[in-house]
Amino acid sequence: MPRRRAPALVLAVLCLLAVTATACGYGSQAKDADTAQVAPGAERIEGLDSVRIGYFANLTHGTALVGHQQGFFQKALGATKATYATFNAGPSEIEALNSGSLDIGWIGPSPAINGFTKSRGKNLRIIGGSASGGVKLVVDPKKIKSLKDVKGKKIATPQLGNTQDVAFLNWIAEQGWDVDAQSGKGDVSVVRSDNKVTPDAYKSGSIDGAWVPEPTASKLVAEGGKVLLDEKTLWPGGTFVITNIIVSQKFLTAHPRVVRAVLKASVDTNRWIRAHPGLAKAAANAQLAADAGKALPDQVLDPAWKSIDFTDDPLAATLRAEAAHAVQAGLLDAPDLSGIYDLTLLNQVLEAAGRSRVDDAGLGVTQPVT
């Protein structure tokens, strides 16, 4: 049946159209690209009018940016309209998923873990991978010349308990240094700073460096910072999950064909990104300009894009490790992640394309959707 237009949803839509940014508490409406028009004669999938897709205006969400800009999602969805919302932080995207104002989203591993555990495994599933890498420790080379010099310095992370914050706290512990995870005080001062203001904090000298994702890392380099450590070097094979695809469990159960179409579009987008890296980079930047109001300059865009690997594999074993790091830091009680993944539909898409199946590291649902 077509989606019912409940009063709360109508209010949310009016709010998105009438105000800016996150005034409704969820996400801002992303601008549709000209290439994302519904094809003449196309039919709705499962009779659904629309599917609501969320992502961050961030290069580590490049699959969503390019898929939106190039019309891959709309092509796969036929006459079921793809609508978009952008978010600045994982908790607000999880809130939108829980409220029913979002169906499918691109998100980092830590908020996905937190959202799953806080709902006792009832609100979301991870249904695919999107990106690996793109996280660096960038420092002021005048103040920090080696890794041991990080001790005693002020280093920014994007948010308490977010993916990069957990990674940095784990790295600090591996050096044998002590930091209180909640306050950020200790042998290193961990300063929680929004990625939007971190470059200004660096220029003002209020921080000595930052453990951040792209493009913030490359913005700091453009301001004179030096990459002291690429997080890729800390993981076997140089791969670790930075962006997942999640879905509301209710939506997944009700509309598996729509979810499969979105996953097909994601796989097609990643294949196009790998085949056309220059065009893909330009497409991602164009969508960033549409969503955030400003494109990235080449000196930031080029190194940032090069450091991100786009992948359909959710790299489930690394998510398990990241959860363990959060537990060790005292930011998370030991979670039961059983059922956080349902890769059934993704593996159907991959097999149809002649590709190998991907693994859920033993964290998949026992009765997957068909």
VOPAGU-2260 file (C-alpha; in pm, 1 decimal, decimal comma):
REM VOPAGU-2260
SITE   aa  ch    i         X         Y         Z
SITE  MET   A    0       0,0       0,0       0,0
SITE  PRO   A    1     119,5     359,8     -61,9
SITE  ARG   A    2     271,8     526,7     242,1
SITE  ARG   A    3       7,7     686,6     464,8
SITE  ARG   A    4      54,1    1056,5     522,0
SITE  ALA   A    5      20,4    1064,8     897,8
SITE  PRO   A    6      -9,3    1408,6    1064,5
SITE  ALA   A    7     334,8    1377,7    1224,4
SITE  LEU   A    8     492,9    1301,1     888,2
SITE  VAL   A    9     312,2    1592,7     721,4
SITE  LEU   A   10     440,1    1821,9     994,2
SITE  ALA   A   11     794,3    1690,8     950,6
SITE  VAL   A   12     780,5    1746,2     574,7
SITE  LEU   A   13     647,8    2099,4     616,1
SITE  CYS   A   14     919,5    2170,8     866,8
SITE  LEU   A   15    1189,5    2043,9     630,9
SITE  LEU   A   16    1057,2    2262,7     351,8
SITE  ALA   A   17    1010,3    2573,0     561,4
SITE  VAL   A   18    1319,6    2592,9     776,6
SITE  THR   A   19    1687,3    2524,1     752,4
SITE  ALA   A   20    1934,4    2270,1     890,1
SITE  THR   A   21    1816,7    2067,0    1189,5
SITE  ALA   A   22    1539,0    2288,0    1321,9
SITE  CYS   A   23    1299,0    1989,6    1318,7
SITE  GLY   A   24    1548,1    1785,2    1519,0
SITE  TYR   A   25    1638,1    1537,1    1244,8
SITE  GLY   A   26    1803,3    1632,0     917,7
SITE  SER   A   27    1800,8    1899,3     651,8
SITE  GLN   A   28    1647,0    1830,2     313,9
SITE  ALA   A   29    1904,7    1754,3      45,2
SITE  LYS   A   30    1862,2    1905,4    -299,8
SITE  ASP   A   31    1773,8    1661,6    -575,2
SITE  ALA   A   32    2010,0    1647,6    -872,6
SITE  ASP   A   33    1871,0    1704,8   -1224,4
SITE  THR   A   34    1975,5    1349,7   -1313,8
SITE  ALA   A   35    1746,3    1203,1   -1044,2
SITE  GLN   A   36    1413,0    1243,2   -1224,6
SITE  VAL   A   37    1169,9     951,7   -1241,7
SITE  ALA   A   38    1191,3     781,9   -1583,4
SITE  PRO   A   39     875,6     795,4   -1799,9
SITE  GLY   A   40     671,7     476,4   -1769,0
SITE  ALA   A   41     850,2     364,4   -1451,2
SITE  GLU   A   42     645,6     181,6   -1187,8
SITE  ARG   A   43     647,3     206,4    -810,6
SITE  ILE   A   44     813,1     -80,4    -626,2
SITE  GLU   A   45     574,3    -258,0    -389,2
SITE  GLY   A   46     329,8      30,6    -449,6
SITE  LEU   A   47     545,8     262,8    -237,0
SITE  ASP   A   48     534,3     635,8    -314,2
SITE  SER   A   49     876,9     721,9    -174,4
SITE  VAL   A   50    1177,0     603,3      22,5
SITE  ARG   A   51    1360,1     840,9     254,3
SITE  ILE   A   52    1740,8     816,0     239,8
SITE  GLY   A   53    1978,6     987,3     483,3
SITE  TYR   A   54    2351,1    1059,9     480,9
SITE  PHE   A   55    2611,3    1310,5     599,1
SITE  ALA   A   56    2740,9    1585,6     370,7
SITE  ASN   A   57    3081,7    1425,8     414,5
SITE  LEU   A   58    3321,1    1254,3     173,0
SITE  THR   A   59    3321,1     932,5     377,4
SITE  HIS   A   60    2956,1     910,2     267,0
SITE  GLY   A   61    3069,9     940,2     -92,7
SITE  THR   A   62    2857,9     648,5    -214,5
SITE  ALA   A   63    2541,7     831,9    -108,9
SITE  LEU   A   64    2668,2    1163,4    -248,8
SITE  VAL   A   65    2753,7    1017,5    -588,5
SITE  GLY   A   66    2448,9     792,4    -602,6
SITE  HIS   A   67    2227,1    1093,6    -536,6
SITE  GLN   A   68    2405,9    1326,4    -777,5
SITE  GLN   A   69    2423,4    1076,2   -1063,4
SITE  GLY   A   70    2071,1     944,1   -1017,8
SITE  PHE   A   71    2165,4     581,7    -939,3
SITE  PHE   A   72    1911,5     554,9    -656,7
SITE  GLN   A   73    1622,2     693,6    -856,5
SITE  LYS   A   74    1704,8     472,3   -1153,8
SITE  ALA   A   75    1692,4     160,2    -935,6
SITE  LEU   A   76    1372,2     269,6    -761,4
SITE  GLY   A   77    1164,5     333,8   -1072,4
SITE  ALA   A   78     862,2     548,3    -984,9
SITE  THR   A   79     919,1     510,8    -610,2
SITE  LYS   A   80    1061,2     854,4    -543,0
SITE  ALA   A   81    1397,3     880,3    -368,2
SITE  THR   A   82    1393,7    1165,8    -118,1
SITE  TYR   A   83    1697,8    1271,9      81,6
SITE  ALA   A   84    1795,0    1427,0     414,2
SITE  THR   A   85    2142,5    1522,6     535,4
SITE  PHE   A   86    2265,2    1496,5     893,6
SITE  ASN   A   87    2550,4    1640,8    1095,4
SITE  ALA   A   88    2575,4    1368,5    1361,4
SITE  GLY   A   89    2492,9    1002,7    1407,3
SITE  PRO   A   90    2253,2    1040,7    1703,6
SITE  SER   A   91    2020,5    1268,0    1504,6
SITE  GLU   A   92    2014,1    1019,2    1217,0
SITE  ILE   A   93    1934,9     733,0    1455,1
SITE  GLU   A   94    1657,5     945,7    1607,3
SITE  ALA   A   95    1512,9    1003,2    1260,2
SITE  LEU   A   96    1523,9     629,5    1190,2
SITE  ASN   A   97    1352,3     555,2    1521,3
SITE  SER   A   98    1080,8     814,7    1460,9
SITE  GLY   A   99     999,0     681,3    1117,2
SITE  SER   A  100    1103,2     997,3     932,7
SITE  LEU   A  101    1395,4     807,5     775,3
SITE  ASP   A  102    1395,9     462,5     613,2
SITE  ILE   A  103    1755,4     396,0     505,5
SITE  GLY   A  104    2076,0     577,3     599,7
SITE  TRP   A  105    2452,4     595,7     561,0
SITE  ILE   A  106    2616,3     616,5     903,1
SITE  GLY   A  107    2935,5     542,3    1096,6
SITE  PRO   A  108    2987,3     224,9    1301,0
SITE  SER   A  109    2973,5     376,4    1650,6
SITE  PRO   A  110    2626,6     534,4    1617,5
SITE  ALA   A  111    2503,0     216,4    1449,9
SITE  ILE   A  112    2629,9      10,6    1744,6
SITE  ASN   A  113    2484,2     255,6    1997,2
SITE  GLY   A  114    2148,4     270,0    1821,2
SITE  PHE   A  115    2125,8    -107,1    1801,0
SITE  THR   A  116    2222,6    -171,0    2163,1
SITE  LYS   A  117    2007,7     106,5    2313,7
SITE  SER   A  118    1701,7     -35,7    2139,3
SITE  ARG   A  119    1800,1    -388,6    2249,2
SITE  GLY   A  120    1840,0    -486,5    1888,0
SITE  LYS   A  121    1493,8    -374,9    1776,0
SITE  ASN   A  122    1536,0     -58,4    1568,3
SITE  LEU   A  123    1789,9    -112,3    1289,5
SITE  ARG   A  124    1992,4    -351,6    1080,8
SITE  ILE   A  125    2320,7    -294,4     902,6
SITE  ILE   A  126    2251,2    -412,0     547,7
SITE  GLY   A  127    2568,5    -316,4     362,7
SITE  GLY   A  128    2904,0    -147,4     360,6
SITE  SER   A  129    3003,0     177,2     194,6
SITE  ALA   A  130    3349,8     304,2     284,9
SITE  SER   A  131    3676,0     222,2     457,4
SITE  GLY   A  132    3958,9     449,7     565,8
SITE  GLY   A  133    3973,4     826,8     537,6
SITE  VAL   A  134    4073,2     892,7     901,5
SITE  LYS   A  135    4400,7    1056,6    1005,8
SITE  LEU   A  136    4583,6    1210,1    1297,4
SITE  VAL   A  137    4691,9    1554,8    1176,5
SITE  VAL   A  138    4913,6    1768,2    1400,3
SITE  ASP   A  139    5094,1    2099,1    1420,7
SITE  PRO   A  140    5446,2    2002,1    1307,0
SITE  LYS   A  141    5597,8    2280,5    1516,3
SITE  LYS   A  142    5459,5    2128,7    1834,9
SITE  ILE   A  143    5448,3    1756,3    1754,5
SITE  LYS   A  144    5728,0    1590,9    1559,4
SITE  SER   A  145    5674,0    1226,3    1651,9
SITE  LEU   A  146    5402,8    1002,6    1792,0
SITE  LYS   A  147    5551,2    1017,3    2141,0
SITE  ASP   A  148    5513,4    1397,6    2133,4
SITE  VAL   A  149    5133,2    1357,7    2134,5
SITE  LYS   A  150    5152,7    1299,6    2509,8
SITE  GLY   A  151    5064,9    1618,2    2693,1
SITE  LYS   A  152    4905,5    1782,4    2389,2
SITE  LYS   A  153    4548,5    1886,3    2303,9
SITE  ILE   A  154    4402,5    1667,9    2030,7
SITE  ALA   A  155    4050,4    1708,7    1891,7
SITE  THR   A  156    3801,2    1437,2    1800,6
SITE  PRO   A  157    3457,1    1505,9    1650,1
SITE  GLN   A  158    3233,3    1396,8    1939,3
SITE  LEU   A  159    3239,3    1201,1    2263,5
SITE  GLY   A  160    3196,9     833,7    2179,3
SITE  ASN   A  161    3190,3     878,7    1802,8
SITE  THR   A  162    3389,7     646,9    1576,1
SITE  GLN   A  163    3704,7     859,7    1567,9
SITE  ASP   A  164    3686,6     939,2    1939,2
SITE  VAL   A  165    3679,7     566,9    2021,2
SITE  ALA   A  166    3967,6     496,7    1781,9
SITE  PHE   A  167    4181,9     770,6    1934,3
SITE  LEU   A  168    4109,8     660,7    2292,6
SITE  ASN   A  169    4205,5     305,8    2197,2
SITE  TRP   A  170    4529,9     425,9    2038,1
SITE  ILE   A  171    4610,1     630,5    2351,0
SITE  ALA   A  172    4560,0     322,0    2568,6
SITE  GLU   A  173    4790,1     121,7    2341,8
SITE  GLN   A  174    5064,5     377,2    2408,0
SITE  GLY   A  175    5029,5     307,8    2780,7
SITE  TRP   A  176    4885,9     653,6    2853,7
SITE  ASP   A  177    4586,2     724,1    3077,3
SITE  VAL   A  178    4289,4     941,3    2979,9
SITE  ASP   A  179    3946,7     963,9    3141,2
SITE  ALA   A  180    3715,6     886,7    2850,8
SITE  GLN   A  181    3426,4    1102,9    2967,6
SITE  SER   A  182    3618,1    1421,6    3052,1
SITE  GLY   A  183    3900,6    1372,7    2802,1
SITE  LYS   A  184    4153,4    1467,9    3069,5
SITE  GLY   A  185    4476,9    1281,5    3130,6
SITE  ASP   A  186    4811,5    1220,6    2964,5
SITE  VAL   A  187    4653,8    1360,7    2647,0
SITE  SER   A  188    4379,2    1624,6    2646,7
SITE  VAL   A  189    4103,9    1494,1    2418,9
SITE  VAL   A  190    3900,5    1791,6    2298,5
SITE  ARG   A  191    3560,6    1710,8    2150,6
SITE  SER   A  192    3511,7    1955,2    1865,4
SITE  ASP   A  193    3265,7    1961,5    1575,5
SITE  ASN   A  194    3441,3    1897,6    1245,6
SITE  LYS   A  195    3310,4    2229,5    1115,0
SITE  VAL   A  196    3499,6    2430,0    1377,4
SITE  THR   A  197    3810,2    2210,4    1416,8
SITE  PRO   A  198    4010,3    2387,1    1140,0
SITE  ASP   A  199    3947,9    2725,4    1307,7
SITE  ALA   A  200    4046,0    2578,5    1645,0
SITE  TYR   A  201    4366,6    2453,6    1485,4
SITE  LYS   A  202    4443,3    2793,4    1328,9
SITE  SER   A  203    4385,5    2969,0    1660,3
SITE  GLY   A  204    4623,2    2732,0    1839,3
SITE  SER   A  205    4359,5    2608,9    2085,3
SITE  ILE   A  206    4430,3    2250,8    1973,6
SITE  ASP   A  207    4758,0    2090,2    1869,1
SITE  GLY   A  208    4606,2    1840,8    1628,8
SITE  ALA   A  209    4304,3    1624,7    1555,4
SITE  TRP   A  210    4205,6    1263,1    1489,8
SITE  VAL   A  211    3942,0    1323,8    1223,7
SITE  PRO   A  212    3779,3    1190,1     906,1
SITE  GLU   A  213    3803,1    1341,2     561,9
SITE  PRO   A  214    3772,1    1609,6     445,1
SITE  THR   A  215    3853,7    1767,0     783,2
SITE  ALA   A  216    4195,1    1598,7     787,9
SITE  SER   A  217    4289,9    1747,2     450,6
SITE  LYS   A  218    4153,2    2086,7     556,1
SITE  LEU   A  219    4398,4    2081,4     846,9
SITE  VAL   A  220    4681,7    1985,2     613,3
SITE  ALA   A  221    4588,2    2280,9     391,4
SITE  GLU   A  222    4630,2    2499,9     702,1
SITE  GLY   A  223    4984,9    2372,6     755,9
SITE  GLY   A  224    4915,4    2054,8     951,3
SITE  LYS   A  225    5104,0    1729,7     899,0
SITE  VAL   A  226    4961,5    1378,7     879,2
SITE  LEU   A  227    5130,9    1199,1    1167,6
SITE  LEU   A  228    4928,8     877,8    1144,2
SITE  ASP   A  229    4684,2     725,8     897,6
SITE  GLU   A  230    4441,9     496,7    1081,6
SITE  LYS   A  231    4468,2     248,3     793,8
SITE  THR   A  232    4811,0     149,5     924,8
SITE  LEU   A  233    4654,3      22,5    1248,7
SITE  TRP   A  234    4426,9    -234,9    1083,8
SITE  PRO   A  235    4512,4    -569,6     921,3
SITE  GLY   A  236    4502,7    -523,6     547,0
SITE  GLY   A  237    4457,2    -150,4     591,5
SITE  THR   A  238    4076,8    -176,8     592,2
SITE  PHE   A  239    3823,9     -80,3     858,9
SITE  VAL   A  240    3463,2      26,9     840,3
SITE  ILE   A  241    3400,0     399,8     840,8
SITE  THR   A  242    3051,8     403,6     683,6
SITE  ASN   A  243    2769,4     147,1     689,1
SITE  ILE   A  244    2423,1     133,2     534,7
SITE  ILE   A  245    2145,7      90,2     790,5
SITE  VAL   A  246    1770,5      43,0     760,7
SITE  SER   A  247    1472,8      53,2     991,5
SITE  GLN   A  248    1379,7    -304,6    1078,0
SITE  LYS   A  249    1014,0    -216,7    1024,6
SITE  PHE   A  250    1087,2     -82,1     676,1
SITE  LEU   A  251    1306,9    -380,3     590,1
SITE  THR   A  252    1031,3    -623,0     681,2
SITE  ALA   A  253     761,3    -429,5     497,0
SITE  HIS   A  254     955,5    -335,1     183,4
SITE  PRO   A  255    1241,2    -577,4     105,8
SITE  ARG   A  256    1222,6    -512,6    -271,6
SITE  VAL   A  257    1269,0    -139,7    -215,0
SITE  VAL   A  258    1564,7    -204,9      15,5
SITE  ARG   A  259    1714,0    -440,0    -243,5
SITE  ALA   A  260    1678,3    -166,6    -508,1
SITE  VAL   A  261    1865,2      82,9    -288,5
SITE  LEU   A  262    2140,4    -173,4    -227,5
SITE  LYS   A  263    2166,3    -241,3    -600,6
SITE  ALA   A  264    2202,0     132,7    -657,2
SITE  SER   A  265    2476,5     145,9    -392,3
SITE  VAL   A  266    2667,0    -143,3    -554,6
SITE  ASP   A  267    2625,6      16,5    -898,6
SITE  THR   A  268    2746,3     349,7    -760,3
SITE  ASN   A  269    3057,6     198,8    -603,9
SITE  ARG   A  270    3137,3      19,7    -928,9
SITE  TRP   A  271    3102,5     350,3   -1116,5
SITE  ILE   A  272    3321,8     527,2    -859,9
SITE  ARG   A  273    3598,1     272,4    -912,4
SITE  ALA   A  274    3567,1     290,1   -1292,4
SITE  HIS   A  275    3549,9     671,3   -1308,8
SITE  PRO   A  276    3740,1     810,3   -1008,9
SITE  GLY   A  277    3778,8    1161,3   -1149,9
SITE  LEU   A  278    3415,4    1195,0   -1250,8
SITE  ALA   A  279    3305,2    1041,0    -921,0
SITE  LYS   A  280    3512,7    1286,9    -720,8
SITE  ALA   A  281    3358,3    1576,8    -912,9
SITE  ALA   A  282    3007,7    1434,7    -863,3
SITE  ALA   A  283    3060,9    1399,6    -488,0
SITE  ASN   A  284    3186,1    1757,7    -468,0
SITE  ALA   A  285    2889,4    1883,2    -669,2
SITE  GLN   A  286    2648,5    1716,3    -428,2
SITE  LEU   A  287    2842,9    1853,7    -131,7
SITE  ALA   A  288    2799,7    2200,7    -279,2
SITE  ALA   A  289    2425,2    2138,7    -318,5
SITE  ASP   A  290    2386,0    2001,6      34,1
SITE  ALA   A  291    2629,2    2217,6     231,0
SITE  GLY   A  292    2634,1    2529,7      12,5
SITE  LYS   A  293    3002,9    2512,7     -68,0
SITE  ALA   A  294    3227,4    2285,6    -274,6
SITE  LEU   A  295    3569,0    2174,3    -151,0
SITE  PRO   A  296    3878,5    2330,0    -307,9
SITE  ASP   A  297    4103,8    2096,0    -504,4
SITE  GLN   A  298    4384,2    2105,7    -244,8
SITE  VAL   A  299    4141,3    1955,7       6,8
SITE  LEU   A  300    3926,5    1741,7    -221,9
SITE  ASP   A  301    4205,7    1556,7    -405,2
SITE  PRO   A  302    4397,3    1407,2    -108,6
SITE  ALA   A  303    4078,0    1347,7      88,2
SITE  TRP   A  304    3909,5    1150,2    -189,4
SITE  LYS   A  305    4223,3     947,6    -256,7
SITE  SER   A  306    4238,6     826,8     104,4
SITE  ILE   A  307    3887,8     674,2     107,7
SITE  ASP   A  308    3815,5     323,7     -23,1
SITE  PHE   A  309    3458,9     258,2    -134,2
SITE  THR   A  310    3344,2     -94,9     -67,5
SITE  ASP   A  311    3023,1    -297,6     -60,0
SITE  ASP   A  312    3166,7    -519,4     215,1
SITE  PRO   A  313    3056,5    -394,5     560,0
SITE  LEU   A  314    3383,2    -526,2     708,5
SITE  ALA   A  315    3186,3    -675,9     996,7
SITE  ALA   A  316    3487,7    -808,7    1185,0
SITE  THR   A  317    3623,7    -454,6    1220,3
SITE  LEU   A  318    3290,5    -332,4    1360,4
SITE  ARG   A  319    3315,9    -603,5    1625,2
SITE  ALA   A  320    3665,5    -477,5    1707,6
SITE  GLU   A  321    3548,9    -115,0    1723,7
SITE  ALA   A  322    3275,6    -216,0    1969,0
SITE  ALA   A  323    3539,6    -386,9    2183,5
SITE  HIS   A  324    3747,6     -67,3    2178,4
SITE  ALA   A  325    3449,0     132,7    2306,1
SITE  VAL   A  326    3399,0    -118,8    2586,8
SITE  GLN   A  327    3765,8    -100,6    2683,0
SITE  ALA   A  328    3744,9     280,0    2691,9
SITE  GLY   A  329    3449,5     263,3    2929,9
SITE  LEU   A  330    3209,8     423,2    2682,1
SITE  LEU   A  331    2997,0     115,7    2621,4
SITE  ASP   A  332    2881,4    -181,4    2824,6
SITE  ALA   A  333    2970,9    -511,2    2661,4
SITE  PRO   A  334    2707,8    -528,9    2387,5
SITE  ASP   A  335    2519,0    -819,1    2237,5
SITE  LEU   A  336    2553,9    -745,1    1865,0
SITE  SER   A  337    2383,9   -1063,5    1751,6
SITE  GLY   A  338    2152,8    -973,5    1465,0
SITE  ILE   A  339    2296,4    -630,3    1394,7
SITE  TYR   A  340    2361,0    -742,5    1034,5
SITE  ASP   A  341    2125,0    -871,3     769,5
SITE  LEU   A  342    2329,2    -907,5     451,6
SITE  THR   A  343    2077,2   -1130,5     273,0
SITE  LEU   A  344    1965,6    -871,7      19,3
SITE  LEU   A  345    2316,4    -738,8     -39,7
SITE  ASN   A  346    2443,4   -1087,7    -111,5
SITE  GLN   A  347    2156,8   -1141,9    -354,0
SITE  VAL   A  348    2260,0    -825,6    -538,4
SITE  LEU   A  349    2627,3    -924,5    -538,8
SITE  GLU   A  350    2558,8   -1277,3    -662,6
SITE  ALA   A  351    2336,4   -1142,1    -941,9
SITE  ALA   A  352    2631,5    -927,6   -1049,1
SITE  GLY   A  353    2867,8   -1228,2   -1045,8
SITE  ARG   A  354    3037,2   -1110,7    -726,1
SITE  SER   A  355    3135,0   -1301,3    -411,5
SITE  ARG   A  356    2918,8   -1293,0    -100,3
SITE  VAL   A  357    3027,6   -1086,3     200,6
SITE  ASP   A  358    3046,1   -1207,1     559,1
SITE  ASP   A  359    2868,8   -1083,6     874,2
SITE  ALA   A  360    3139,2   -1213,1    1115,1
SITE  GLY   A  361    2878,1   -1420,6    1298,1
SITE  LEU   A  362    2666,4   -1115,8    1382,1
SITE  GLY   A  363    2385,6   -1177,9    1133,4
SITE  VAL   A  364    2018,5   -1242,0    1196,1
SITE  THR   A  365    1918,6   -1603,8    1246,6
SITE  GLN   A  366    1610,5   -1566,2    1024,6
SITE  PRO   A  367    1708,4   -1320,1     750,1
SITE  VAL   A  368    1459,6   -1131,9     537,4
SITE  THR   A  369    1381,3   -1286,3     197,7
